């Protein structure tokens, strides 16, 4: 077939692939002036109504997905009677090519890639979408190891009519789950099975179910009836816990696997329990037995149904999304049941164990957006526990590996999230801690603390032991901001304007540069896989290349910034809140202003759920803006008091005023849920942290933990 010169406004540059559904071209959008991947339905299928319907469904599916690790859809239409879909062009190589050329992958790099795809799958599954063809050829990796999942051509959207003939296998047998090979109903655990097969290939050097056989019948037989060979037989250097996690993830029965990608990644990153004295640094788990597990399923199902995240009204309860959630609890690490403390009449509630923390602990991912994929539950009025500080708490807490960490004077306090009990011996560093804590979770767990005497400490996150320390020779001034970048560097911003990057593992300096003279970065940096964005006290925004650590551009802001720069990659902008009342958006490529929106009151915080930007102000207003142009979608005057930075998922925006008034508002139209509103009866000076169904509130006097009440429908 002759390659067309143009399809609509897209100028064809070259063909890059052909599959059963059609042909993929690299093309150029002559209107928006950007490269695209253009997929055109094959001529031999243009009269096939089933193929046409599946192709249109792919476009409709992808338009609903806005995630940094999923290829975006730009346009969808028809050309001379043949449908086309224009998608984000991703520079890089497929994971298939990388594995063929480089062989087995180091554990740290592999986990970094797997976590990105697992996050993308959890996001898609949350929206009711099953990919159905997870394989290395559908994962693109750029030069910075940013992973992008492509080709939802066989995705199963639970709102679409069935388009696949019963018994027809759609997918790639080498990576398909047993239930998919058998033509059975699928949920998200099928995709996670495929991801586990990929992980085995990444670390073991070959897929688990091939054994030298290349014929499809032989592969299918092994997938259905044989266990995967132990990973350590293929690669003895792999930790045992990685092999155990892969075995569970590739269980023949979906109920025996991990329920979510987050559960799978946690297991891959888990470490053997060290033989050391008990420590609150070490993560603890609670195991459940039969009766408790049954109760958990019932309560979890009730919560999902009543919150409108699962099926509702007259909808079917047999969708992939619903069946995934229905079985999610017993197939993942069981959650503890928490009895309210102090005791009250509310029932025990099953709670997910906090595992990640707020965005100060792990930068460059969803936490900097203050976004949570999990449900946000209404909270009980009485706190489950309260920690009374002996010294004013000036620095926000972080939550990592199920524990709360925060500075109090020269000590790092560690609280058990279940009951607020402190560690018996907090780590005292001899000088007051001056910067927010940061954590590194890779092949290890390290906690970083900077003190007023220009010292930087790296502590073992599991037992508190000192790993390394940098003194004033390496750090010539006070550290104001510290954070871990997506590529694993510990980034430090000093009062004198120096920016220093060190290796988290050993403290070796990786880079050093200076901004404007005496310009101190006082806001947490905005981070992406390719850039670090810094706001200093002279109101200058600086973009730094994440790979070369060189300056890309600098621009002076016209109004004083009041929030960190928040990268909205899908819209190609950085959003910055302003003290004078407004939000400014600048191009991530050049720093040029894209749009500005005036609002009522000084901006106190931003949150982003990949579809809308949510803004809070000191006058008590909550706004939802379009990221592309700043147009106000809706606005609500939530309270007369100042609002702290919001938290958001796909359904609700949680706001908390400095007077302690909590409100849940619909992301769709801003309507609040009156029954979920709550006056906590205390002031709040730090942004709230919502993890695992619990809300943690902090002021200078202490920390309060609020657990959820029984869910009820608004």
N, C-alpha and C positions, 0 to 999 in steps of 0.2 A: 504494500500500500504506500502511495506517495505521502510524504510528510506535508501537512498543510503549512502555508506560510504564516497564517495568523488564524486565531480563533477568537472572535470578538475583539476585545481590546488587547488581547495577549499575543505578542509576537513570538512565534515558535523559534527556539534556538537549537535544540537537538533532542532526540529521543534518548531516554535514559533507562527504560525498562518496559517490559510487556508481560502481562499475566493473563489469567483466565478471564478477568473482568474487563480488561482494556489496556490502553497504552498510556505511559506516563512520559511527559515531555518536561524539559526545562524550558520555561518561557519567561517573557518579560512583560510586566504590566505597564503599558505605555501611558496610562493615566496616573497611577500612583507611583510609577517609576521605581519598581522593585522586582526582583526575580521571584518567580513562583514555580511550584511543581504543579503541572496541569495534567489532570487525569481525564482521558477521553474514552468513552465506551467503545469497545471494539466493534467494527462493522458487522462481524459475524453474529453479534448479539443484539444489534440494534432493533431487530424485530421480535426479540424475546421479552415478553412483558414481565416475566419474573426477574430477568436480569436488569431491566430498566427500573423496576421497583426497588430492587436491592441497591442499585447505584444511587437512586434518589435518596434512599434511606441513609446511605453513608453520609451524604452531604448534610441532611437534617440532623443526623447524630452528631457529627463533628461540630456543627455550628453551636451546639449546646455545650460543648466542652471548651473551657478556657483555663488551661493549666500550662505552667511553664515547661512541662515535660511531655506535652502532647502537641503535635503539629496543628497549627491553627488553620481554619478554613477562611479564605478571603471572599470567595465568590462561588456561585452555583448557577448554572443556566444550561441552555441548549444551543448548539451550533449545527445548523443544517439538519435538524431533527435528531442530533446525537447529544446526549447530556454530557456536560463537563463539570469538573470541580477544580477550583484553583485553591491550592493549599500553600502554606508557608514553605519556602525553600530553606532547607537545613543544610548548611555546609558541614561536611564531615564524612566519615566512613561508616558503613554498617558494622554492627558488632560481629556479624558473620565474617566480614573481611578481616577485622582485627584479630579474631581468634584463629583464622586460617593462616594469617601472616606471622602472628606473634606467639601463638600457642597459649599455654596456660597463663592465667592472669594472676598477679599478686593479690593477696586477700584484701588489702586496704583499698586498692583501686577498684576491685570487683564489687566490694560492698558499697562504695560510693555510687557506682553505676546502678547496681541493683536497687538501692534505696530510692533513687530517682524514679525508676520504672514502677516500683511498688507504690510510691506515693501517687503516681499517675493512675495506676489501676484502682487504688482505693477511691480516688476522686471519680473516676468513670463509673465504678460500681455503685458509689453513693448516688449517682445520677441514673442508675438503672441500666447501665450499658455494659455489656460483656464484649470483649474484643474478639475472642474466639480464634485468633491466629497469632498468638504471642510466639515469636521466634527471633533469632539473632538478626535475620535479614530485615526485620521490621523495627529495629532499634538503631537509631543513628547517633553517633558519638562525634562531637566536634573536638577541636584541638585542646579545649580546656576540660575535656571529659564530661561536658554537659550532655546528658542523654535525652533523646526525643523519641517518643513512641509514635509510629506512623501506621497508616493503612488499616483503618477501621472498616475495610471493605466487606468483612463478614461479621461486623458487629451486630449483636442482637439487642435491639432496643425494645424494652418491655412495653412500650406504648404502641408499637407498630404491629400490624397484622403479621401472622406467620407467613414467611416468604420462602421457606426451605422445605422441600418435599420430605416427608417422613422417611427416615432411613438413609438420607443422603449425607455423607460426611463432608463437612466444609472445614478446611484447615490444613495443617501440615502434620501428618501422623507422627513424625519423629518427636514432636513437642506436645502432642495432644493428650488430654486427660482420658482415663478409661471411660468415663461417662460420655465424653464427646465422641469417642470412637464407637460407642454402642448406640449413639443417636438418642441418648437420654436428655431430659431437661438439664440445663446448665445454670450455674450461678457463678459469682465471682471467684469461688474456690477453684474452678476449672482454669481460669487465667493464671491463678497463683501456682497451680500445679505446673503449668507450662513455664512459668518464670523459674520455678525450682529446677526444672530440667535444664534450662539455660544456665542457671547458677552452677549446677553440677558440671556442665561442659566448660564453663569459665575456669573452674578451679581444678577439675579433673583432667581436662585436655580433650575429652570426647563426650558425646551424649551418653547417658546411662543405658539407653535401650537401643543398642545397635549391635554390639558384640561382634563387629566385623561383617554383620549382615546388612545389606543395603536394600533388600526387597521390602516393599510395603507390607506384605503378609507377615514376614518375620518380625518386623518392628511392631506391628499391631499385636502379635502374639505376646511379645515381651512386655509391652505396655499393660496388657490386660492381666497377665498371669505371673510374671516374674518380678521379684523385688529388685531394686537397683543395686548394683554391686557397691560395697562399702567405698565411700569416697577415699578413705585412707589407703585403700589398695591402689588407687590410681595416683594419689598424691600424698605420700606419707607426711609431708610437711604441714598439711592442713590440721588445724586444731580439731579435737574430737567433737567439740560442741557444734562445729559447722556441719560435720557429717550427720550428727543426730538431727539437726534442724532440717537438713535436706531430706532425710528419711521420712520425717513427719510430714513435710510439705509434699512429698510424692507418695503418700499413702493412697492405696487403691480406692478407699471410700472417702468421699468429701468430708464426712463428719469427723474423720480422724485427722484432718489437716488443720492448718492455721486458718482462722476465719478472715483475717485481713492481711494486707501486705505489711502493715505496721507490726503485727504480731510476728510475722515471718522474719522481718529485719531485726526485731529485738532479739529473737532467738539466734540469728546469725551473729549478732554482736555480743551475745552473752559471754561471760567469762566464767571459768570454773571457780567455785567458792574457795577463797584462799584460806589456808590454815592459820588463822590469826585470831586474837582475842575479839569478842563481839564488838562491833562498831556500828554506829548509826550511819557511817559513810556507806556501808555495804547494803546493797539492795536486798530486800526480803520479799518472799512470796508466800502466799497462803494457798494450801492445797485443799480442794473440796472433795467430798465424797458424794455418793449417789443421790441421796435425798436433797442435799443442798444444791446439787447441780440441777435437779429438776425444778426446784423453786426458782433458781436463777433464770432458767429458760422462760418460765412463766412471767416473771417480773420484767425481764428484758423485752419480751414480746409485747407486754402491756405498755411499757414505756415507749417503744418505737411506734406502736399503733396509735396511742393517744397523742403522740406528738406530731402526727401527720407526716412522719418521714417514711414510714412504710405505707402499705395500701390504706386507702381511706374510702369512706362512704360505700358506694357501690362497686369500687374497684376490685379486681381479682386479687386473691392472696396467694396466687401461684406464680407470680412474676419472679424472674431471677433475682431482682433486688430484694423482694420480700423473703424468699427462701434463704438467701444468704444471711440476712439479718436474723431470721428465725433460729438458725443453728449457729450463730456466731459465738455465743458464750461458751457452750460446751466444747467447741472445737479449738478454743484458744486458751491461753493461760487463765485459769479461773480467777475471778475477782473476789476480794473479800467482802463479807457483809459487815457493815459498820453500824454499831449501836450508837445512838446519839449520845454525846457527852457535852454538857451535862444531860442526864437522863430526862426524857420527856415522853410524851405519848405517841410520837411519830414512829412508824414501823422501821425496821432495819431495811436499808436500801442497798442493792448490789451496785458497787461502784467500780469503774475501771481504775486500775492503779495508775497514778500520774507517771508518765515516762519520758516526757520531753522538756517541759518547762516553758517559761515565757520567752519572749524573743531576745532578751538580753543574754540568755544562756547559750543559744545556738543560733547564729546569725545566718543570713542568706537563704532562708527558707520561709515557709508559711508563717512562722512565728513573728517575723518582722512585720507581717501584714496584720497581726493580731487576728488571725483567721483560724478557726477550728472546724475540722470536718465532722467531728462528733456532735451529738445532740447537746443543746444547752437546756438543762432542766431547771424548773422552778426550785427555789431554795427554801429550806426550813428557816423560820425566823430566828431560832436560837442557834448560836454558834456551837459547832461540835467540840471545839476547843479554843483556848486563847493562850497565847504566850505573852507574858508581861516582861517588857525589856527593862534592864537596869540602867541602860544608857540610851539616849535618843537614837532611833534608827533613821539614818539619813539616806541609806542606799537601798534600792529595791531588791527584794528577794528573787532568787531563781529556783527552779525545780528541775532536778536532774536525777534520773535513775530512782524515782520514787521518794526522794528526800528534798526538804526545803533547806536552802543555804542562804545566809545573809550575814553581813558584817555587823558587829556590835562592838564599837571601840576598836581594840586591837585583836578581837576574837572573831572567828568564823563560827557562827552557831549553825548547828545541823538539827533539824527537827524531823521526827517521824511524822509523815503526813497523816497517819491514821489517828494519832492521839496528841500530837504536839509535844511529845516528850523530847527534851534536848539530849544531845550526846553527853555522856558522863564527863568527858574531858574535851571541851572545845579547843580548837587549834588557836593558840595565842601567838601572834607574830611580833610582839614587842613594840609596835607603833600602830597608830590608827590607820585603818583601811580607808582609802580615799576614792577609789573608783569602783563602779559596778563589777561584780564577779563575772568571770567568763569560764566556760567549760569546754573541754575537748573530748569528744566521743568518737573514737576511731577504733584502733586496735587496743586502745586503753581508755581510761577515764581519768583525766586530770582536771584539777580546779585551779584557777589562777587568781591571785590577789595581789594588788599593789598597795603600798603603804606610803605614809607621808614622808618617810626618810629615804625615798627614792629606791625602794627595794621591790622586786617582783618575785613572788613565790609561786612555784608549781607544786601542788600537793596531790598525792594519790587520792583519787575520789572515793576509793573503797575503804582505805584504812587511815587516811590523813597523814601518811608519811611524807616527808619532804623529798621531792624528786630532784629539783634543782632550784637555784636562786640566782638572780641577777642583781648586782649592786649598782651604785651610782656611777661606776666606771662605764657600764653598758647603758645605763638609763640616767642621763645627766639632769633630769628634771622630773617633777611630779607627773605621774600618769593620770590623765583625766578620763580617758576612754580606752577600753580594751575589749576586743571581740575576736572571735574566730571566724575567718573568712571561709567561703564555701570550698576553697581548694585546700584548706587545712592549715593556713598560716595564722599565727597569733598576732593580731594587729594592735599596736599601741600608739596612742596619740598623747604627746607630752605638752605641758603647759607652754614651753618655749616654741611650739610650732613644729617640732620634729615629729616625723611619722616613722615608726620602726616596725619591721616585721621580723618575728623570730619563729624558729621551728618549735612547735609545742612539745615535741618529744624530748628535746635536750636544751632548748634555750639559745641555740646558735642563731646569730643574726642572719636574716635572709635578705633584707633590704633596708635602706634608710634614705629618707628624703625630707626636705623642708618645704613648707608652704610659704605664705607671705610672712614677712618679718613679724615675729611675736604674735602670729595668728594661731590661737589655740582652738582645736576642735573640741567642742563641748557637748555635741550631740552624738548619739550612737550612729555609726555609719550606715548608709543604705548599701545593700550588697546584692550583686547578682553573680552568675558564674563568670562573667567577663569584666565586671567593673566594681569599684568601690567608690562611694559618693560621700564627700565630707563637707560638713557645714561648720565654719569656724565662727569665732566671736566677732569677726569683722564683717560678717554677713556675706561671705564669699563661699560659693559652692564650687567644689573641686571634684573632677572625675579622674580617677586613677585606674589604669589598666591592671586588672587582677593578675595577669600573667607576668608582664614585664615590670610591674610596679613603677611605671612612669606616668607623669602627668599627661592627660589627654586634653583637657580643657579646664578653664576656670571662668566663672562669671559672677559678677556682683549682683546681688538681689536688690531690687528697688525698695522693698519693704522688709522690716526685721522679721526673720524666721522665728517661729515658735515651736516647730516640730522637727524631727529628723527628716531628711529627704527619703521619700518612700518610692522605690522603683516599681512602676506599673508596666512591666515588660510587654504585656499584650498590646498596650496602647503606645508603647515607645516613649514614655515620659517619666519624669521624676516629679512627684507631687510634694509640695512644701507648704505647710500651714504658716499663716502670717499673724503677727501680733495685732495688726490694725484691722483684722477681720476679713479673711479671705484665704483662698488657696491659689497658688501659682503652680503651673505645670511647665516643665522645661524638657527639651529634647534630650534623650539619653546620649545621642550621638554628638551633639554640638553645644548643648547648654542654652540654645535659643528658646525664648519663651514660645510655648504653644498656645496656652490659654490662661486666663485668670478669672476667678469667680469671686465676687464680693459676697460676704456672709455677715450675719449679725453677731458680732462679738469676736474677741480674740480666739483664734483656733487653739484648742488644747490637745487634740489628738486626731489621728487618721487610722482607718482600718480598711481592708480591701479583701473582697471575696472572689476576685477574678472577674467579676461582672460589674460591680459598682464600688465606688469610693465613698466611704462613710466618714463624716466629719463631725466633731463635737466642738462646742465653743464655751467660753467662760460665761456667756449669758444663758446657758442651759439649752441651746439649740442643737438639734441633731439633723444632719443633712445627708441625702444620698445623691451623689453626682455621677454623671457619665464620665468614665476615665478619658474617653477620646476627645471630648470638647468641653468638659466642665459644666454642661447643662444640668440644672437642678431637676432631679426626678421627683423628689418630694422633700418636705421639711416639716419638722415637728418641734414645738417648744416643750421639751420634756420636763424641765424643772426651772425654778428661778435661781438655783445655785449653779456654780460652775461644774461642768462635767469633766471627768477624767477621760483619758483615751478609751475609745469603745473596744468591745470585742464582738466578733461576728462569725456566724457560720452561714449556711445556705438558706436558713429559715429566719433567724432572729438576729437582732443587734442588741447586745447587752450594754447598757450605760450605767455608770455609777457616779453620783455627784460627790463633791468633796464633803457634803453633809451626810453622806451615807445612804442616799435614796437610790435604790436599784430599780431599773425599768427594762422590760423586754419589748422591743418594737419589731414589727414585721419588716423584713428587708424589701418586701414587694411594694408596700404602700405606706409604711411608717406607723400603722395602727399599733397601739400598745395592747398588751395582754394584762388587763387589770389584776387578775387573780395571781399573776406571777410577780407583780410589783411588791417591793419590800423596803421598809425603812430599817436599816441595820442598826440604827441607834448609836452610831459612832462615826467619827470623821475619818476621811481617807486622804493620805498625802502622796501615795504612790499608785501608779496604774494597777488595777485589779488583775489578778492572774486566775484564769479559769482552766483547770486541768482535771480530766477524769470525772467530770460531773460536780466538782467542788470549786468554790470560789474562795480565794485567799486574799484578804484585805489587810493592808499594812498602813500604819501611821507611826509617828515617832515613839509612841508608847508601847507598841507591840504588834502582834500578828493574830488575826482571827481567821478561823476556818469554818466556812458554812457549807454543809452538805445538802443534797437535794431532798425535797419532799416527794411524796407520791405524785407522779405526773398526772395532770388533768388537762383535758382539751380546752383550748380557748374558745 
